[in-house]
């Protein structure tokens, strides 16, 4: 497989509401059986596993490693709120026990894009500061933009502001190929343009009408993107974050099918 490994995100189970919120061990088992090598949990799934020792034991039981920890906040102000800072510092402390993993920062989309320029700069200020603290503790960081209508970084113009505003000395970039397509961009083109700061990649599929598709059923060129990453000696994680409608009722089944697609289509490219 070379240096590219493929992991799985917990958002596929988040689509079912709270049904799987306290079932992280079950999720780990499904990921492992589906052929995934790692987990990227949203911190909302870490209830009962905030002790690094307990979490490490659960990972080992399922032959899974932690590749990425996803931390989501609002970050609406020029500086972190007291609570936001406490939350970030809690996870920075946690990540010190997983030095090979990435702390991934993601902003919760707002209701709209009002006061866009101010909100964009506030976000940059907060995540650059968090990443500076984390880097000082030996932790690798990355930022993941998204594409709902209230996202402040969702178009090509937005991305230029974001990716030129991140302090690349302390925080890199996680392109999500589905979110880029949803924002009207060519995912491979963006990855090529900012390849030097890419340290993780999220895979999700999309139909031509903008609805999320199960992996392999939509228009995203996973084969082309994977080939390019391989050719440019990418050494990070590809993380599958399937958001298709089927995941609302059957996240386990969707994940198993994604594993089959990866084995048949993507694994030979690695």
Backbone torsions as a table, in degrees:
resi	resn	phi	psi	omega
1	UNK	NA	-10.0	-176.6
2	UNK	71.1	-144.4	-175.0
3	UNK	-101.8	4.5	177.8
4	UNK	-98.6	127.0	177.0
5	UNK	-123.0	156.8	-174.2
6	UNK	-118.7	125.9	178.6
7	UNK	-119.7	-173.1	-172.7
8	UNK	-138.8	142.3	-178.6
9	UNK	-98.0	151.2	-178.4
10	UNK	-79.1	-8.2	-175.3
11	UNK	-61.2	-27.6	177.6
12	UNK	-55.7	-35.0	178.3
13	UNK	-85.7	-24.3	178.0
14	UNK	-64.9	-23.9	-178.7
15	UNK	-66.6	-16.5	177.8
16	UNK	-86.9	11.9	-176.7
17	UNK	80.0	-135.6	-176.8
18	UNK	-91.9	5.0	-173.2
19	UNK	-57.0	-35.8	-175.3
20	UNK	-111.0	10.3	-173.9
21	UNK	-58.7	-33.1	-179.2
22	UNK	-112.4	29.8	-177.3
23	UNK	-124.3	42.5	-177.2
24	UNK	-63.0	-36.3	179.2
25	UNK	-63.2	-39.9	176.6
26	UNK	-62.2	-44.6	-179.7
27	UNK	-61.2	-43.3	177.3
28	UNK	-57.7	-42.8	-179.3
29	UNK	-63.0	-44.0	-179.9
30	UNK	-64.3	-44.2	178.7
31	UNK	-58.5	-47.1	-177.8
32	UNK	-62.4	-46.3	-179.4
33	UNK	-65.6	-24.2	-179.3
34	UNK	-87.3	0.5	175.2
35	UNK	96.3	3.2	179.4
36	UNK	-77.5	147.6	-175.3
37	UNK	-99.0	-12.8	-177.3
38	UNK	-153.6	168.9	176.0
39	UNK	-120.5	142.8	165.4
40	UNK	-116.6	94.3	179.0
41	UNK	-85.3	141.8	163.4
42	UNK	-71.3	141.7	-177.5
43	UNK	-59.9	-19.6	176.4
44	UNK	-66.1	-16.3	178.3
45	UNK	-94.9	2.3	-171.5
46	UNK	-92.2	10.1	177.0
47	UNK	-57.6	122.5	-177.4
48	UNK	90.5	-6.0	-177.2
49	UNK	-128.4	20.8	-179.7
50	UNK	-75.2	-13.7	171.5
51	UNK	-80.6	116.9	-176.5
52	UNK	-55.5	-34.8	-179.6
53	UNK	-65.7	-44.8	179.1
54	UNK	-63.3	-42.5	-179.6
55	UNK	-66.0	-42.9	-179.9
56	UNK	-61.6	-38.3	178.1
57	UNK	-63.9	-39.5	178.0
58	UNK	-66.5	-40.3	176.6
59	UNK	-60.5	-47.3	-177.5
60	UNK	-63.1	-37.6	179.7
61	UNK	-60.9	-28.1	-175.4
62	UNK	-109.0	9.5	178.9
63	UNK	54.0	44.2	-178.9
64	UNK	-126.6	147.3	173.6
65	UNK	-114.5	163.5	174.5
66	UNK	-87.5	116.3	176.7
67	UNK	-95.9	-39.6	-173.4
68	UNK	-147.7	142.1	169.2
69	UNK	-115.7	123.8	-175.6
70	UNK	-97.1	119.5	-179.8
71	UNK	-115.6	118.6	-174.9
72	UNK	-109.8	132.0	176.9
73	UNK	-145.5	174.0	177.8
74	UNK	-80.2	-50.2	-179.3
75	UNK	48.1	57.1	-177.2
76	UNK	-92.3	-14.2	-172.5
77	UNK	-105.0	164.4	-179.7
78	UNK	-60.3	-27.7	174.6
79	UNK	-129.7	159.0	176.6
80	UNK	-58.3	143.6	168.7
81	UNK	-69.9	165.7	179.4
82	UNK	-57.8	-42.2	-179.3
83	UNK	-67.9	-41.4	177.9
84	UNK	-60.3	-40.3	179.5
85	UNK	-66.9	-41.4	177.8
86	UNK	-61.7	-42.9	179.7
87	UNK	-62.2	-47.5	-179.2
88	UNK	-62.1	-43.1	-177.7
89	UNK	-67.7	-31.5	175.4
90	UNK	-60.9	-44.6	-177.2
91	UNK	-77.3	-28.5	172.6
92	UNK	-62.1	-44.0	178.2
93	UNK	-62.3	-43.1	178.1
94	UNK	-59.7	-44.7	-174.6
95	UNK	-70.0	-16.5	176.3
96	UNK	-62.2	-20.3	178.4
97	UNK	-87.4	-5.3	-179.2
98	UNK	-132.4	68.5	-170.2
99	UNK	-64.2	-17.8	-179.6
100	UNK	-87.4	-10.0	-174.6
101	UNK	-92.2	165.7	-178.8
102	UNK	-106.9	137.3	169.2
103	UNK	-91.5	111.5	-175.4
104	UNK	-101.8	121.7	-179.0
105	UNK	-99.0	132.3	-178.0
106	UNK	-137.3	131.6	178.1
107	UNK	-87.6	136.1	172.5
108	UNK	-67.2	124.1	-179.7
109	UNK	-59.8	147.9	176.9
110	UNK	-88.3	-173.2	179.3
111	UNK	-81.3	-20.8	-177.7
112	UNK	-157.4	-172.3	179.5
113	UNK	-115.6	28.5	176.7
114	UNK	-62.6	152.1	178.6
115	UNK	50.6	44.7	-168.9
116	UNK	-60.2	-49.8	-175.5
117	UNK	-61.1	-43.3	179.1
118	UNK	-62.8	-44.0	-179.1
119	UNK	-66.5	-37.1	177.9
120	UNK	-63.3	-43.4	-179.3
121	UNK	-70.2	-35.3	177.7
122	UNK	-63.0	-43.7	178.7
123	UNK	-59.7	-47.6	-179.7
124	UNK	-59.5	-42.4	179.5
125	UNK	-59.7	-45.2	-176.9
126	UNK	-68.5	-48.4	-175.3
127	UNK	-71.5	-32.8	176.0
128	UNK	-65.1	-37.0	178.8
129	UNK	-68.8	-45.3	178.4
130	UNK	-59.9	-45.6	-178.0
131	UNK	-65.7	-33.1	176.4
132	UNK	-63.1	-44.3	177.7
133	UNK	-64.5	-43.4	-177.5
134	UNK	-66.1	-43.4	178.9
135	UNK	-60.5	-35.4	176.5
136	UNK	-62.8	-20.0	177.3
137	UNK	-101.0	9.7	177.3
138	UNK	83.7	18.8	-175.5
139	UNK	-102.2	135.7	177.5
140	UNK	-85.8	134.6	-177.1
141	UNK	-122.2	159.0	175.7
142	UNK	-152.2	159.9	177.3
143	UNK	-122.5	140.8	-174.8
144	UNK	-124.3	105.5	174.1
145	UNK	-77.5	160.0	-179.4
146	UNK	-131.5	-170.8	-167.8
147	UNK	-132.9	5.3	173.9
148	UNK	-57.4	162.7	-174.1
149	UNK	-58.8	-27.7	-179.9
150	UNK	-90.7	5.5	178.5
151	UNK	-71.6	140.1	-178.4
152	UNK	-89.3	-10.8	174.0
153	UNK	-129.2	92.5	-176.4
154	UNK	-136.8	-13.0	-179.6
155	UNK	-113.8	169.6	179.5
156	UNK	-59.6	-39.7	178.0
157	UNK	-63.8	-41.8	177.0
158	UNK	-60.4	-43.0	-176.3
159	UNK	-62.0	-36.6	178.6
160	UNK	-61.7	-40.6	178.1
161	UNK	-66.0	-45.9	-179.0
162	UNK	-62.3	-52.8	-168.9
163	UNK	-78.1	-15.6	170.1
164	UNK	-92.3	-11.1	-179.0
165	UNK	-99.4	-19.6	175.2
166	UNK	-67.1	137.4	175.2
167	UNK	-79.1	95.5	-172.1
168	UNK	-68.0	-6.8	173.3
169	UNK	-71.9	-23.6	-175.5
170	UNK	-126.0	-16.5	-178.6
171	UNK	-145.6	133.7	-179.4
172	UNK	-104.4	-160.0	-169.8
173	UNK	-130.3	132.7	173.3
174	UNK	-109.5	98.2	176.0
175	UNK	-70.5	135.9	172.8
176	UNK	-108.9	113.1	-170.5
177	UNK	-65.3	-32.1	177.9
178	UNK	-70.1	-44.7	179.8
179	UNK	-64.4	-36.1	177.6
180	UNK	-65.5	-44.0	178.1
181	UNK	-61.9	-39.8	178.9
182	UNK	-63.3	-32.7	178.9
183	UNK	-85.3	9.4	174.8
184	UNK	87.0	14.5	-177.7
185	UNK	-105.2	161.5	172.0
186	UNK	-89.9	109.7	-174.5
187	UNK	-55.5	-43.9	-177.7
188	UNK	-64.9	-39.3	178.8
189	UNK	-60.6	-44.5	-179.6
190	UNK	-65.9	-43.7	179.2
191	UNK	-60.3	-42.0	178.7
192	UNK	-62.8	-41.4	-176.2
193	UNK	-66.3	-35.1	-175.3
194	UNK	-115.2	24.6	-174.5
195	UNK	-54.1	-33.2	-174.8
196	UNK	-68.2	-16.9	178.3
197	UNK	-114.2	8.4	178.6
198	UNK	-82.8	120.9	177.2
199	UNK	-123.8	4.6	176.6
200	UNK	-164.7	152.5	179.1
201	UNK	-136.0	134.7	175.7
202	UNK	-100.7	134.0	177.4
203	UNK	-110.2	124.3	164.6
204	UNK	-145.7	155.2	-174.5
205	UNK	-107.1	160.1	-176.7
206	UNK	-145.0	138.4	171.5
207	UNK	-75.1	162.8	-177.3
208	UNK	-62.7	-23.8	179.6
209	UNK	-86.2	4.6	175.9
210	UNK	96.2	-7.7	176.1
211	UNK	-75.5	148.1	177.7
212	UNK	-71.5	137.2	-179.7
213	UNK	-112.0	157.0	170.7
214	UNK	-68.4	148.1	-174.3
215	UNK	-54.5	123.9	-179.8
216	UNK	96.8	-12.4	-178.5
217	UNK	-96.4	-11.0	-174.2
218	UNK	-106.0	-151.7	-171.8
219	UNK	-103.2	-3.0	-176.9
220	UNK	-71.9	133.2	-177.5
221	UNK	-86.7	72.9	-179.0
222	UNK	-61.7	-36.7	-178.6
223	UNK	-65.4	-44.4	179.5
224	UNK	-65.0	-42.2	-179.4
225	UNK	-66.6	-44.5	-179.5
226	UNK	-63.3	-42.7	178.2
227	UNK	-61.0	-43.1	178.7
228	UNK	-62.8	-44.1	178.7
229	UNK	-60.1	-42.5	178.2
230	UNK	-62.9	-45.1	-177.4
231	UNK	-65.8	-26.5	-179.3
232	UNK	-100.2	18.9	173.6
233	UNK	59.5	37.4	174.3
234	UNK	-62.4	132.8	-176.5
235	UNK	-118.7	14.4	-177.9
236	UNK	-97.7	-160.8	-178.6
237	UNK	-100.8	140.3	161.6
238	UNK	-96.6	124.5	-178.0
239	UNK	-114.9	122.2	179.4
240	UNK	-86.3	127.6	-178.7
241	UNK	-132.1	77.3	-173.8
242	UNK	-76.5	123.9	-178.3
243	UNK	-117.9	22.3	-179.1
244	UNK	-65.0	158.5	-177.2
245	UNK	-58.8	-31.9	-178.9
246	UNK	-61.6	-25.2	-178.8
247	UNK	-68.1	-20.2	179.7
248	UNK	-63.0	-37.9	-177.3
249	UNK	-106.7	-20.6	-176.6
250	UNK	-144.6	66.0	-179.6
251	UNK	-63.6	-32.7	178.6
252	UNK	-63.5	-47.0	-178.6
253	UNK	-64.9	-40.0	177.9
254	UNK	-61.4	-43.0	-178.9
255	UNK	-65.5	-40.5	177.1
256	UNK	-62.2	-42.3	178.6
257	UNK	-66.2	-38.0	176.6
258	UNK	-61.5	-39.8	178.5
259	UNK	-62.0	-38.7	178.2
260	UNK	-66.0	-43.7	178.3
261	UNK	-59.8	-45.2	-179.0
262	UNK	-61.7	-44.0	-178.1
263	UNK	-63.4	-40.0	-176.3
264	UNK	-80.7	-38.9	-168.4
265	UNK	-105.6	-45.7	-172.7
266	UNK	-92.0	-37.7	-176.2
267	UNK	-56.7	-42.0	179.3
268	UNK	-62.4	-21.3	179.7
269	UNK	-80.0	-14.0	-175.8
270	UNK	-95.2	NA	NA
